[in-house]
Every structure is written in C-alpha cells, then in structure tokens.
C-alpha cells in the first residue's frame, strides 16, 4: 500500500513540473510567512506539511464558537464537534490524539506563543477566541517533534494586532437549538507612540442539540503591543474563559440509532456537568540585537479551576480505592522560553541557527468527592458528597533545543533540529484511609528528539522535500493516576510512546493556485492504549508497536474572478503491529490481534468548497465533507458509519464611509444525514457515539465603525 501511494505521489510530479513552463500565465500568490515556526520563512519554502488558515476566513459566515467550523479543510487534521461543551472538541493529527475521551492529547497547542498544552501533554481549546484570530498554523509530520512532549502535531493561534484607524465592532449570531453568540471587539494603534491594542469579548449560550447538553461560555482576549524603537517590541496577552456545561455522555449504538437527541441514563441520574474558569497572561519581548542576531523572551502564568460531576455508579464509588464521582482540580501553571537566532554564512552561503530553552511547570491540587449524599430522605445523586481523594501533583519540563538551516546551493538547503526533553512527575497523596493506602510517587522521563529535512527548490513554482524525525508522548497525570491491577500508587509501569516519522512532499504553484502533497509513515513503540474502562475509571497500558501510513493532497486557488475553490484529501491507514490483551468495555478479557485498526482514526477524509466572494456586496458558497467509518474500540467490532454532509451559506457586505455591516446565513447538513459527529474511544458500557445535529441553521450580523 505504501508503494502504491509512492506511485501516486510520483505521478503528480509531471503536473508540478509544468508550473515552470507556464509561470508567466499563473497569477502570483502572496508570500505568506510562517510566524510560529522557530525559523521564520515563507510557507512555500518550509520543508514540512504546514497549513495556514486566515482568521478572516474562519469568521466568514460562521457562528465563531468552535474550531471545527473551519479547520475541517486541513488535510491530516481530524477535528469533530462532540456537541458536548463539557468535553471540548475531538482533535487529532495523523492519528495522534485519537484516543482522547476529553480535551486534546498527542497534539501541542499554543495561543500567542503560550502553551495551551500542559507539561504532561493534556491540552484544551476552550480559551481560543475565534473572533480575534489573525491566523492559525497547523504543523504535521516529523518536524513537530521539535516542540517536545505530545507533539504528534502542532496547532498555533495568533491574535490580530491593533491597526490604525481605531475600530469598534459588535456582532450577533443565532442558530438551531437556541444558540446565541454576542460579541464586541475594539482595536487600534496610536501613531507616534508605538502602541497598538486589541480587546475582544464574547458570550455563547445554547440549549444543546441533545437532552442535558445546555452550555454557556464567556470568553475574553486582549493583546497590547508596544514598539519603543525599530529594533525591539513588547507584547502583553491576556485571556480569560468561563464555561458551564451539562454533559449528555455517549450513547450505545441502539440509543444513537433510535433517538440521537437523548442523553445517557447515567447523565440524567447523576446530573453530569462541568465548570471551568481559567485566566492567564503572557509577555513577549523581541529585540534585534544587531543585523545578524535576534533575542526573543517569553514568560506566562495562569490559573485554571475545573469541577466535573461524573456518572460513576454509587456501587463503584463505595469501593475503598475509589476516587468518587466528582473531580475538583485547581491548577497553577507557568513557564519561560528564551531563544537566540543568528543569521550567518557558511562557505559563503546563508546559515540560520536558533538555540533556546523552554521551561514549563504546573501544580495541581486534585480533590475527589462522592457524587451522592445519603440522608433521611434517601439517596441524592448529582450532589457533592464525602471527600475520597486529596493529592498535590507537580509536573515540570526543561527542554533545551537547537535548529539550523543552511542553504548550501541556490536550489538545495538542509534543516536539522535537536531537542532534549525532560518531564518530571511528582504526586503527594494526602488521602490515606482503610483500603486506600498512600498513592504517592515520582517518575521522570527523558528523550532526545532529533529531526532533519532536505529541500530542493526545483523552480520558483515547485519545491520538493524529505524529512525525518523522532518524537515522544508521555502519559498524562490522569493516565498515570491508576494501575490496571487495582493496586495503589501511580501506574509507573506506563512508559512514554516513542515514534519515528518519515515524510516526502511537494509544494507547487499550479493553475493559479497552490498544490501540496505529502506521503508519510510513522512507526510507534509503546503506544499508550486503554487497559480497561469500567466503574467510571479508565486505566492505561502500553501496546507494543503501531504503524501509520498516510497520504495528504490539497489544492486551493482562484478559478475565476472572485471564485475560489479548495480541495483536500487524506488517506490514513493506522494499525496495531503487535497483539495485546485488554479488558473490553463489557468487562471481558480479550486479545486484540495485530493488524487491527487503531480506533478513532478515519481511513479516508475528503473536503471540498467553492466560494464566490467580493470585497463588497453579495457572496455565497457550498461545502462538502466525506469521512469513512471510524472504529470505536480496539477490538474493531463496532464502528461509527461513514457519512457525507453538505453545507451552503450566503452573505452580504455593505460599506458606507466609516461604517461596515456584514450579514450571513448558512445551512449545515443540508440533506439531514443521521451520523455520529464524534466518538468516545473505548468508552465504558459501549457508549461510543456522540450524535451530530440533523439539518440546522445559523445566521448573524456584525456592525463596525472606524474612527
């Protein structure tokens, strides 16, 4: 199969090569620069699979609440809306992160340079403000390893800078299932002072598509920039999010087919829900020391409080070693990143060297309580009861790194990078009782992460590259917390997974657009998988070797005046190469044979869009998405069926002097398909399926005034 994909990739080279002969007839594409890469350069010249999504495009004709609204167009990225704001989006890159039942794992997230992924590899997207995004970068492949732990892929978000003239904007959107979003944004710059600013605030509320899935989210984002002179800049970023959401939980297949709007019986019985409050800030300083050297410093600090009521049965909570059914987490986190960039020459050719060190730390106060109270009137569930867990967890990482790029001829260049990552876990158990002894423990992981790339600029319109790299992913604290054998203490037998990735690719300017293609293979050892999931508790183990073979192809461009199109295709074959034993979701011991597919990963994904848009006046577009079946457990005996959905949207932009009004309407799932919008991999009691809405609508309006 891999050779077959190599043949496909080879077949497109002649098409790419034709670009040089016709370059005079091809419309010139803008030189887009990668902001977040440690070596800044044009996207076309970057020897890696990296997509840039413009913030304006992400806001056009959208509710502006979920990244899944616009990132479905990125090949290799699988992002799905669970219709459950208590569990965040489901996001994976080339299969990394597919096992996550909540939050984001296996993928590094950054917002304005501040990690949204904690040192243990657990991340979240809830604090990303789409209304103020300038751009997003999605990096895939071997060079992701340069970002350290859990970097199967990297997603970076950059907030807009304030510009002159000052502008004030208000927006409103509504949709099916009583969805409402209210927003306000102010931005500007003070000429002669070097100051610029942006402040954005949004509130979102919904009754939810499913029963017991209502949510509300308040989000604020601010960015203040100061350029004291032409050689230096200082940027302050502040972010706050407050989420309160009910959790309808997953459904069995029969429940999903018969009534997709229902919540699970356990969700109703235990009133499963979650609240999150997070505030963080960061400071960036950059200075051009001289014509050849640049210093960049970043520091950040944040606090996050999470309280979650789970649907753990009372019988399971009564076990002496149970942590109860309510999770109460208070996290304090922060870090530093210092980086030096030198632009030199070697043998008369350009050489760029980057060296730095990153330090991140998190202290977690974790409490567990029973999700019931026994009183004279009987048993009340869904309320906080007795304390069952109390511990303090400390995590830190120290990662020195270096990267170099040398253009040793006019057409050839080589990149090399190295990162030495150390991740330290320490848990201090303060809840010791009969049947629940001291669970304290310490573990440290170290890994050297090399990567390299060779780039060949065949012409001004064709670039070829090959990359290789090694990455790793430590267990998160949640995965280390319990041992599969039920004995007390951290699961210290759980090892980090280690992966080796190879990729060959091409980027070409063809027919007035951009064509990208990449063929890759990732081999992983000690893949972290579920050991068992029952009684409301999931434990983890290592499962030997796995292999991911894949191919990505995308093309975007303007086919006529104001008419643009986008096409993306992903093929990903992800399988276990070693058999292993596990306890399935029904409590039975089973052997997972080698050759089974890794659950949560679609083999085929296709996205297509056609948009007609003018700077002013009417616009319209149509989108289509196909996703093949998703296996939902390691045994591969159940799966979410394949589906195709279509969307249509239209809008109108009106400008008069300093005023701009923009209105839109869209219809999603036009053909009213019944499908699972997301899955819960290896979920307890077979509750794998999270239904997507049927045909649904969204409409909105914004009004901006430039002063």
Secondary structure as the mmCIF struct_conf table of DSSP 4:
data_model
#
loop_
_struct_conf.conf_type_id
_struct_conf.id
_struct_conf.beg_label_comp_id
_struct_conf.beg_label_asym_id
_struct_conf.beg_label_seq_id
_struct_conf.end_label_comp_id
_struct_conf.end_label_asym_id
_struct_conf.end_label_seq_id
HELX_RH_AL_P HELX_RH_AL_P1 UNK A 2 UNK A 21
TURN_TY1_P TURN_TY1_P1 UNK A 22 UNK A 22
HELX_RH_3T_P HELX_RH_3T_P1 UNK A 23 UNK A 25
BEND BEND1 UNK A 26 UNK A 26
HELX_LH_PP_P HELX_LH_PP_P1 UNK A 27 UNK A 30
HELX_LH_PP_P HELX_LH_PP_P2 UNK A 32 UNK A 32
STRN STRN1 UNK A 33 UNK A 33
HELX_LH_PP_P HELX_LH_PP_P3 UNK A 34 UNK A 34
BEND BEND2 UNK A 35 UNK A 39
STRN STRN2 UNK A 42 UNK A 42
HELX_RH_3T_P HELX_RH_3T_P2 UNK A 43 UNK A 45
BEND BEND3 UNK A 47 UNK A 48
STRN STRN3 UNK A 49 UNK A 54
HELX_RH_AL_P HELX_RH_AL_P2 UNK A 55 UNK A 59
TURN_TY1_P TURN_TY1_P2 UNK A 60 UNK A 61
BEND BEND4 UNK A 62 UNK A 62
BEND BEND5 UNK A 64 UNK A 65
HELX_RH_3T_P HELX_RH_3T_P3 UNK A 67 UNK A 69
TURN_TY1_P TURN_TY1_P3 UNK A 70 UNK A 70
HELX_RH_3T_P HELX_RH_3T_P4 UNK A 71 UNK A 73
BEND BEND6 UNK A 74 UNK A 74
TURN_TY1_P TURN_TY1_P4 UNK A 75 UNK A 76
STRN STRN4 UNK A 77 UNK A 80
BEND BEND7 UNK A 83 UNK A 83
TURN_TY1_P TURN_TY1_P5 UNK A 85 UNK A 86
BEND BEND8 UNK A 87 UNK A 87
STRN STRN5 UNK A 90 UNK A 93
TURN_TY1_P TURN_TY1_P6 UNK A 94 UNK A 95
STRN STRN6 UNK A 96 UNK A 96
TURN_TY1_P TURN_TY1_P7 UNK A 97 UNK A 99
BEND BEND9 UNK A 101 UNK A 103
STRN STRN7 UNK A 104 UNK A 105
BEND BEND10 UNK A 106 UNK A 107
STRN STRN8 UNK A 108 UNK A 111
TURN_TY1_P TURN_TY1_P8 UNK A 112 UNK A 113
STRN STRN9 UNK A 114 UNK A 115
BEND BEND11 UNK A 116 UNK A 116
STRN STRN10 UNK A 117 UNK A 117
TURN_TY1_P TURN_TY1_P9 UNK A 119 UNK A 120
BEND BEND12 UNK A 121 UNK A 121
STRN STRN11 UNK A 122 UNK A 123
TURN_TY1_P TURN_TY1_P10 UNK A 126 UNK A 127
HELX_RH_3T_P HELX_RH_3T_P5 UNK A 130 UNK A 132
STRN STRN12 UNK A 133 UNK A 140
BEND BEND13 UNK A 141 UNK A 141
HELX_RH_3T_P HELX_RH_3T_P6 UNK A 142 UNK A 147
TURN_TY1_P TURN_TY1_P11 UNK A 149 UNK A 150
BEND BEND14 UNK A 152 UNK A 152
STRN STRN13 UNK A 153 UNK A 159
HELX_LH_PP_P HELX_LH_PP_P4 UNK A 160 UNK A 162
BEND BEND15 UNK A 164 UNK A 165
HELX_LH_PP_P HELX_LH_PP_P5 UNK A 166 UNK A 166
STRN STRN14 UNK A 167 UNK A 175
TURN_TY1_P TURN_TY1_P12 UNK A 176 UNK A 178
STRN STRN15 UNK A 179 UNK A 190
TURN_TY1_P TURN_TY1_P13 UNK A 191 UNK A 194
STRN STRN16 UNK A 195 UNK A 206
BEND BEND16 UNK A 209 UNK A 210
TURN_TY1_P TURN_TY1_P14 UNK A 211 UNK A 212
STRN STRN17 UNK A 215 UNK A 229
TURN_TY1_P TURN_TY1_P15 UNK A 230 UNK A 231
STRN STRN18 UNK A 232 UNK A 246
STRN STRN19 UNK A 251 UNK A 251
HELX_RH_AL_P HELX_RH_AL_P3 UNK A 253 UNK A 258
TURN_TY1_P TURN_TY1_P16 UNK A 260 UNK A 261
HELX_LH_PP_P HELX_LH_PP_P6 UNK A 262 UNK A 264
HELX_RH_AL_P HELX_RH_AL_P4 UNK A 265 UNK A 270
TURN_TY1_P TURN_TY1_P17 UNK A 271 UNK A 271
STRN STRN20 UNK A 273 UNK A 288
BEND BEND17 UNK A 290 UNK A 292
STRN STRN21 UNK A 293 UNK A 309
HELX_RH_AL_P HELX_RH_AL_P5 UNK A 314 UNK A 317
TURN_TY1_P TURN_TY1_P18 UNK A 318 UNK A 318
BEND BEND18 UNK A 319 UNK A 319
TURN_TY1_P TURN_TY1_P19 UNK A 320 UNK A 321
BEND BEND19 UNK A 325 UNK A 325
STRN STRN22 UNK A 326 UNK A 346
TURN_TY1_P TURN_TY1_P20 UNK A 347 UNK A 348
STRN STRN23 UNK A 349 UNK A 369
BEND BEND20 UNK A 371 UNK A 371
STRN STRN24 UNK A 372 UNK A 375
TURN_TY1_P TURN_TY1_P21 UNK A 376 UNK A 377
STRN STRN25 UNK A 378 UNK A 381
BEND BEND21 UNK A 382 UNK A 383
BEND BEND22 UNK A 386 UNK A 386
STRN STRN26 UNK A 387 UNK A 406
BEND BEND23 UNK A 409 UNK A 411
STRN STRN27 UNK A 412 UNK A 429
STRN STRN28 UNK A 433 UNK A 433
TURN_TY1_P TURN_TY1_P22 UNK A 434 UNK A 435
STRN STRN29 UNK A 436 UNK A 436
STRN STRN30 UNK A 441 UNK A 459
TURN_TY1_P TURN_TY1_P23 UNK A 460 UNK A 461
STRN STRN31 UNK A 462 UNK A 473
HELX_LH_PP_P HELX_LH_PP_P7 UNK A 474 UNK A 476
HELX_RH_AL_P HELX_RH_AL_P6 UNK A 477 UNK A 480
BEND BEND24 UNK A 481 UNK A 482
TURN_TY1_P TURN_TY1_P24 UNK A 484 UNK A 485
BEND BEND25 UNK A 488 UNK A 489
TURN_TY1_P TURN_TY1_P25 UNK A 492 UNK A 493
HELX_LH_PP_P HELX_LH_PP_P8 UNK A 494 UNK A 496
STRN STRN32 UNK A 497 UNK A 510
TURN_TY1_P TURN_TY1_P26 UNK A 511 UNK A 512
STRN STRN33 UNK A 513 UNK A 525
BEND BEND26 UNK A 526 UNK A 526
STRN STRN34 UNK A 528 UNK A 534
TURN_TY1_P TURN_TY1_P27 UNK A 535 UNK A 536
STRN STRN35 UNK A 537 UNK A 542
STRN STRN36 UNK A 545 UNK A 560
TURN_TY1_P TURN_TY1_P28 UNK A 561 UNK A 562
STRN STRN37 UNK A 563 UNK A 576
BEND BEND27 UNK A 577 UNK A 578
STRN STRN38 UNK A 580 UNK A 583
TURN_TY1_P TURN_TY1_P29 UNK A 585 UNK A 586
BEND BEND28 UNK A 587 UNK A 587
STRN STRN39 UNK A 589 UNK A 592
TURN_TY1_P TURN_TY1_P30 UNK A 594 UNK A 595
HELX_LH_PP_P HELX_LH_PP_P9 UNK A 596 UNK A 596
STRN STRN40 UNK A 597 UNK A 597
HELX_LH_PP_P HELX_LH_PP_P10 UNK A 598 UNK A 598
TURN_TY1_P TURN_TY1_P31 UNK A 599 UNK A 600
BEND BEND29 UNK A 603 UNK A 603
STRN STRN41 UNK A 604 UNK A 613
BEND BEND30 UNK A 615 UNK A 616
STRN STRN42 UNK A 617 UNK A 627
STRN STRN43 UNK A 630 UNK A 631
BEND BEND31 UNK A 633 UNK A 633
TURN_TY1_P TURN_TY1_P32 UNK A 634 UNK A 635
STRN STRN44 UNK A 639 UNK A 640
HELX_LH_PP_P HELX_LH_PP_P11 UNK A 641 UNK A 642
STRN STRN45 UNK A 643 UNK A 656
TURN_TY1_P TURN_TY1_P33 UNK A 657 UNK A 658
STRN STRN46 UNK A 659 UNK A 668
BEND BEND32 UNK A 669 UNK A 669
TURN_TY1_P TURN_TY1_P34 UNK A 670 UNK A 671
STRN STRN47 UNK A 676 UNK A 679
TURN_TY1_P TURN_TY1_P35 UNK A 681 UNK A 682
HELX_RH_3T_P HELX_RH_3T_P7 UNK A 684 UNK A 686
STRN STRN48 UNK A 689 UNK A 691
HELX_LH_PP_P HELX_LH_PP_P12 UNK A 692 UNK A 693
BEND BEND33 UNK A 694 UNK A 695
STRN STRN49 UNK A 696 UNK A 706
#
